[in-house]
Structures are given as C-alpha cells and as structure tokens.
Amino acid sequence: MVAVLKQVLDAPTRESIVADMARAPMMDGRQSAGTLGQDLKSTQQVDAKSEIYRGMLQRVMNAFQSHGEFNKHAIPRRILPPLFARYAEGAFYKRHVDNAFMGPFPSMRTDMSITVFLNEPDEYEGGTLSLETPFGVQEYRLDAGDAVLYPTHYPHWVSEVTSGARLAIVTWIESLVQDPMQRDVAADMADLMEWAIENDIEQDVLLKIEKARLNLLKMWAKT
C-alpha cells in the first residue's frame, strides 16, 4: 500500500534542511545508484561525509521518530541514513526497482521506500514521482514537507525536471513486519483504535481492539 504522509517535516525543520543543502558539498548521485542505476540516474546529492550532512541526518531521523502516521504505516526496525537529492534542470531517474538489501554489512532488508518533498511543486516543472502499483501508475508532486511511503518492490521513476530544481529526501526502511499485507492490517487496526477512542467506545471494546492489534504485531513482527 502507498501512504501519503502529511508534514513529515514541519516548516522550520524543512527550511533549515533546504538552507543546508544550498551550502553543503554535493556529489554525483549516480554513485549511490548501484550497478543497474548508473545509466538511469542524473541527480546530485549531499556528500554524506560532510559535517553539514550529519546535522541534517539527525533532524530527519528525529522527525521520523516523532511522526505518528509514519510509524503506524512503516513499523520501522531500521532506517537507512537518507539521501538529500537535488534534481536540477535536466535531471531524472528512469524506471527502476530499488535493491532488496542496502547498507554496510550486514546489510538491511529494504521493505519500504520513502520520498519527502522539500520544496513546493510550483518551484519546478517536471520531476514527477511515478509508482507502478497493482492499481496502475500513480503520480506524486506533493507539498513541501509531505512524503510518500511505498513498498520498495514497486517499479518507480522521476520524470525529467524541465525548469527549476526539485529537492527531496529519499531513504529506505526495514520494517518489523515484513509482509506488506500484514502491515496494512496493522495500520488499519491502529486507525480503528484511534476511531474508537475518538468516539468514546466503551472500555471493554477498546481493550479487545487493542489486544487484537498487539497480538497481531507479536505474531508478525521479526525483531
């Protein structure tokens, strides 16, 4: 399932990251593309060895940790250090599938990918993120601070930027719940619990819902 998450980054955090990207040392994004991605990708990204990157990393990880919708849908076990990408005019990322395992040894399983949009869609032309899902191709050009979370096995691409510059954060998540259908059920159960609380459902019913949700997580989670 694809989840659109509102304001994963609040305005002050996002603006500070955009400002840091403007002064950070950049590197050729093809270096992080893997063997099949070398001819598919044309972007720049912040050099992960820089001091500026380390400060940006901490702010983004803090934002993920505190965002309830992200945690409800991802149920994260591990999150890779993100890429801070700049798609200048002419940049693109052709249709591809992300690697199944990433990171240093022992590498982590990539269950989900997330793209956080850092600037407003009227600041650039093109640069549409497209996902090839079982329900057809879905396209995303979200407001600054919003994100799209999706299963890593979906083929996806970013169309060529024809004017302006597209700024985005991309990273990958290993979930405690590997199966995407089980993650969907867990998220639905969390939504049901929130609805029940908001509607003052009696305590015994609340307890049964929460018991079922937690027991499913215990059955499915791989720690």
ZANULO-678684 format. One line per 5 residues: number of its first residue (from 1); their letters; for each residue z, x, y of C-alpha. Coordinates in steps of 0.001 Angstrom, whole numbers, m for minus. Example, Ala and Ser with C-alpha at 12.3 -4.5 7.8 and 13.67 -1.06 7.14 Angstrom:
BEGIN
1> AS> 7800,12300,m4500 ~ 7140,13670,m1060
//
This chain:
BEGIN
1> MVAVL> 0,0,0 ~ m719,1085,3554 ~ 2106,658,6060 ~ 1653,785,9828 ~ 4899,2040,11344
6> KQVLD> 5697,1328,14976 ~ 7121,4057,17193 ~ 7975,6674,14626 ~ 8225,8915,17676 ~ 9806,7497,20818
11> APTRE> 8180,8283,24158 ~ 10406,11253,25159 ~ 10002,12947,21771 ~ 6263,12353,21679 ~ 5757,13584,25242
16> SIVAD> 7733,16757,24551 ~ 5604,17460,21475 ~ 2360,16872,23369 ~ 3576,19259,26099 ~ 4463,21885,23481
21> MARAP> 1048,21539,21836 ~ m584,22331,25178 ~ 1164,25724,25342 ~ 1510,26582,21652 ~ m673,29172,19906
26> MMDGR> m3359,27415,17873 ~ m5147,28348,14660 ~ m8268,27185,12869 ~ m7381,24014,10960 ~ m9677,24968,8094
31> QSAGT> m7067,27474,6927 ~ m4914,24577,5660 ~ m7759,22591,4122 ~ m7834,24102,645 ~ m10897,25149,m1329
36> LGQDL> m12834,21905,m1049 ~ m11914,21346,2602 ~ m13360,24499,4145 ~ m16717,22882,4968 ~ m15264,19415,5560
41> KSTQQ> m12843,20077,8402 ~ m13201,21105,12036 ~ m9857,20988,13852 ~ m7216,23152,15473 ~ m3518,23120,14629
46> VDAKS> m354,24694,15985 ~ 422,28044,14388 ~ 3363,27377,12049 ~ 4620,30937,12538 ~ 5285,30394,16243
51> EIYRG> 8678,29776,17809 ~ 7295,26657,19513 ~ 6375,25190,16124 ~ 9937,25452,14838 ~ 11275,23315,17682
56> MLQRV> 8530,20725,17192 ~ 9227,20620,13459 ~ 12905,19819,13950 ~ 12202,16955,16349 ~ 9691,15352,13990
61> MNAFQ> 11948,15663,10944 ~ 14802,14102,12910 ~ 12521,11216,13857 ~ 11521,10617,10231 ~ 15132,10708,9099
66> SHGEF> 16198,8061,11621 ~ 13221,5685,11291 ~ 14231,2793,9043 ~ 10739,1497,8247 ~ 9529,4961,7279
71> NKHAI> 12426,5442,4884 ~ 12083,1935,3455 ~ 8430,2460,2517 ~ 8455,6161,1658 ~ 11862,6511,m42
76> PRRIL> 11434,10240,603 ~ 12715,13003,m1633 ~ 10952,15835,164 ~ 8703,16060,3236 ~ 6403,18977,3905
81> PPLFA> 6541,20708,7295 ~ 3941,18806,9330 ~ 659,19930,10814 ~ 211,19368,14559 ~ m3534,18823,14868
86> RYAEG> m5882,18760,17841 ~ m9318,17242,17415 ~ m11330,18413,20421 ~ m14772,17025,21217 ~ m16966,17539,18158
91> AFYKR> m14043,17887,15726 ~ m13900,15888,12500 ~ m12525,15744,8967 ~ m15038,14464,6423 ~ m14245,12229,3462
96> HVDNA> m11755,13916,1139 ~ m8695,13435,m1059 ~ m5536,15442,m402 ~ m4199,17874,m3001 ~ m1871,16489,m5666
101> FMGPF> 624,19331,m5122 ~ 1382,21244,m1931 ~ 3802,23763,m535 ~ 5174,27062,m1829 ~ 6159,27496,m5466
106> PSMRT> 7468,25307,m6942 ~ 5101,23046,m5071 ~ 5947,19404,m4449 ~ 4051,16338,m5617 ~ 2252,14554,m2767
111> DMSIT> 2777,10820,m3261 ~ 2060,9726,311 ~ 401,10997,3450 ~ 1376,10064,6985 ~ m551,10379,10239
116> VFLNE> 1382,9988,13502 ~ m790,9351,16552 ~ 317,11389,19576 ~ m1956,10099,22336 ~ m3328,6724,23327
121> PDEYE> m6639,5569,21818 ~ m8231,5253,25269 ~ m7766,9016,25793 ~ m10567,9879,23352 ~ m13671,8397,21753
126> GGTLS> m14292,8526,18016 ~ m11562,10115,15917 ~ m11005,7010,13798 ~ m8903,7481,10670 ~ m10548,5599,7801
131> LETPF> m8905,4914,4431 ~ m10809,3863,1329 ~ m8431,1355,m272 ~ m8784,m1139,m3156 ~ m9285,m3767,m414
136> GVQEY> m12141,m1895,1284 ~ m12267,631,4102 ~ m9504,239,6680 ~ m9763,1917,10092 ~ m6939,3057,12381
141> RLDAG> m6720,4111,16029 ~ m3073,3421,16749 ~ m951,3527,19900 ~ 780,6783,20742 ~ 3926,7204,18629
146> DAVLY> 2770,4829,15881 ~ 1911,6030,12376 ~ 60,5023,9247 ~ 1620,5794,5844 ~ m663,5636,2816
151> PTHYP> m963,6776,m818 ~ m2332,10315,m926 ~ m4916,9462,m3587 ~ m6881,7233,m1185 ~ m10081,8958,m16
156> HWVSE> m9947,9212,3772 ~ m11649,10821,6753 ~ m11520,11213,10546 ~ m14756,10480,12381 ~ m16105,12960,14916
161> VTSGA> m14430,12929,18317 ~ m17190,12360,20872 ~ m15118,12752,24042 ~ m11562,13676,24976 ~ m9152,15050,22377
166> RLAIV> m7291,13349,19533 ~ m3749,14621,18911 ~ m1940,13823,15680 ~ 768,14900,13279 ~ m25,14915,9564
171> TWIES> 2264,15576,6635 ~ 2954,14615,3026 ~ 5879,13055,1217 ~ 7205,13299,m2317 ~ 8960,10012,m2975
176> LVQDP> 11999,9398,m5132 ~ 9905,6538,m6561 ~ 6599,7960,m7778 ~ 4835,4725,m8727 ~ 3221,3058,m5660
181> MQRDV> 3669,m468,m7038 ~ 7357,176,m7604 ~ 7669,1494,m4042 ~ 6067,m1717,m2804 ~ 8561,m3829,m4770
186> AADMA> 11468,m1764,m3428 ~ 10223,m2243,145 ~ 9814,m5987,m447 ~ 13363,m6194,m1772 ~ 14626,m4380,1324
191> DLMEW> 12715,m6867,3519 ~ 14229,m9754,1549 ~ 17716,m8337,2067 ~ 17122,m7989,5816 ~ 15855,m11591,5979
196> AIEND> 18853,m12870,4035 ~ 21286,m11119,6387 ~ 19483,m12402,9488 ~ 19586,m15948,8131 ~ 23277,m15899,7173
201> IEQDV> 22655,m16406,3486 ~ 25919,m16805,1586 ~ 27664,m13640,458 ~ 27241,m14185,m3278 ~ 23454,m14425,m2871
206> LLKIE> 23383,m11340,m665 ~ 25278,m9429,m3306 ~ 22825,m10447,m6043 ~ 19825,m9388,m3951 ~ 21371,m6040,m3089
211> KARLN> 22468,m5487,m6692 ~ 18912,m6122,m7911 ~ 17423,m3820,m5252 ~ 19789,m955,m6009 ~ 19429,m1316,m9768
216> LLKMW> 15639,m1160,m9471 ~ 15943,2026,m7436 ~ 18257,3522,m10055 ~ 15739,2631,m12789 ~ 12722,4042,m10945
221> AKT> 13999,6975,m8909 ~ 13417,10553,m10070 ~ 15882,12823,m8312
//
